[in-house]
Structure formats: structure tokens, C-alpha cells
Amino acid sequence: WSHEVAANVPSGKLFKAAMLDWHNLGPKIVPDFIASGSVLSGGGAVGSVREIKMSNPELPFNYLKERLDFVDHEKFEVKNTLVEGGGLGKQFESASTHFKFEPLSNNGCIVKVTASYKLLPGVNVESAKAKEGVTHHIKAAEAYLLANPTAYA
């Protein structure tokens, strides 16, 4: 599936907050969804693995580990692959997500998201819930940046 989210903050700041530092920022601004986050290996470079532990009991999983496969700091793009948790082995054989933060002339941006899943036999995935989760993620980071204009400068 693919999805787009408009935001009223610069693409570079949102990219840093919502992607590169989400394991630190997410638990602070959406504690109802994210309990904690950490980089397990790699220090944030390509090949790094981070873990996000969820706090929402309504989610079908309580954690996910993702590997950073690609990052372009100038074009504000990142691609992650799920390596453990998050439905891997239960719903998905594999799952990856590509995010691109495109600047707009009004100093805002459009976040373009493309998710690629290889589903296990007999599994149907409701993409509407995934899109809702991505929108919530981006809008939470946007709200934080609007309230804290010097953050991630």
C-alpha cells in the first residue's frame, strides 16, 4: 500500500524527528502507543537495528525490530525492514516501508509512504489501520515540532 500525509513543518526537521530519532521521541510524545525505543546495533547508520516496544494492548503485537536499509539525509528518504516482532511470522513473511519527505513551497512537506508486505498464506491485512498508524505517527511528530520550533533544527 501507499499513503501520503501532509505536514506543516519543514521536511528535514520532520525527517529527523519522525524517522531518525523516533526511538527516542516516540515514547515521550505518544506514550499511549510507544513504551520505549532503542538502537540495538549500528548506531543509526545503514544496517542498524532498533527496537520499539509498544504500550497499547489493542495492537496485535507488543514490539518490533527494524533494520535501516537505506537513508538519504539530503533527500529525506529512509527504508526500513521488519526483522522481528510487528506481525513477522504471524501475518508477514517479510515487510518493509519506504518514507520520503518532500518539501513544499509553504515550508511544509508531504510524507510519502510505501509499504511492501509478503503475506503468509491465508492472511489478509487491513491497510486502513496501518495508514491510520502512520498518519498518527507523522502528526504526533508534527505537533511536537510546532510546539518546539527549535527542536531538530
N, C-alpha and C positions, 0 to 999 in steps of 0.2 A: 504494500500500500504506500501511498504518498500523501503528504499533508503539508499545508502551509500555515504559518502563524505570523501575523503582523505584530510588530512591537515598536514602541515609541522611544527607543533608546538606540544609540549607535551600535552597529553590528559588532565592532571589535570588543566593546565592553560586555555586551551580552554573550558573545562567544566565550570570553574568559570566564564569566560568572556561571553561565548555564552549562558549559561543557568542560573546560579545563579545570575549574575549581569546584565543580558541583559536589564532589565528595565531601568538601568542607562546608560549602554554603548551604546545600540542601537541608542537612539536619537542623541548621539554625533557622531557616525561613519556612520550611514545611515539615515540622516535627510530627505532624499528624500522618505523614506518609513515610518519611525517612528518619530512621532512628540514628544511624551513623554511617560514615563512609571513610574509606582509607585506601591509599595506594599500597598494594601488596608487593609489587615489584616494578622496577623500571623507572621510578622517579618521575613519571609523567611523559616520557619520550615514547615514540612509536615502539610497540611491543609491551608497554606497561600493562599491568593488570590492576584493576581497582575493584573493590567490593563495596556495594551499597546494601545496607541492612534496612529492611522495611519495618515500619511500626504500625501499618494499617492492617488489621486482621481480616479485612474484607478482600485483600489482594490474594490471588491464587498462589503466591509464593512469598517467602519471607526474606529472601536476599537474592542478589545477582552479582556475578563476577563478570566483568567485561574487559576485553583486551583492546587497546588502542591500536588500530591497524593503519591509520593514515591521519596525518594532521598537516594542515597548511595554515600557518599563522598569519599569512598575508591575505589569503582569500577567505579566511574564516571558515574552513571546512574541517570536518572530522568524521572518521568512520570507526565504529566500534563493533566488535563481535562478541556475542554472549558465549562465555566459556564454561559457566556453571550457574545453577540456580535459574531463576526467572522463567521457569517452564521448560528449560532444556532437558530433554529426555522424557518429559511428560507430555508436552504439546509439540515441541520442535525438535527436529534433528539438528538444525542449525538456525541461527538468527543473527542478522547484522543490521545496523542502522547507520545511515549517512545523513549528516546535518550540514547544511550550507547556510551561512548568514549573509544575505545580500543587502548591501547598503541602499537606502532610498534617499532621494534628494531632500527630504524633510528632516534629516538626521535620525530617522528611524531605520528599520530594516524589516526584511521578510526572512523568516526562517523556513527553509525548505527541507523537508524530512522525507527520506525514502527508506522504508523498512523492507528487508528481504528475509522471508522465512522459508525453511523447508520443513513442512509439517509432517508429523508422524501419521501413519495410516489411520483413517477414521476420525481425525481431529479437525474441527472447524474452529477458527479463531475469529472473534468479534473485533474487527479492526476499529470500530467506533470507540470502544473503550480505550484502546491503545492511543488513538488520536486524541481523545479527551485527556489522557495522562500526559501526552507530550505538550498539549496546549497549557495544561495546569503548570507543568514544569517551566515552560518559557515565560508564562505570565507571572509566576512567582518570582523568577529572576528579574523580570522587567520591573515589577513593583518594588523590589528591593533596590534596584539601581535608581529608580525615580526618587525613592525616599533617601537614598545615599548617593548623591550625584558625584562625589569624589572617589567612590569605590571603583576599583578595577580600571582606573584611568591609565 
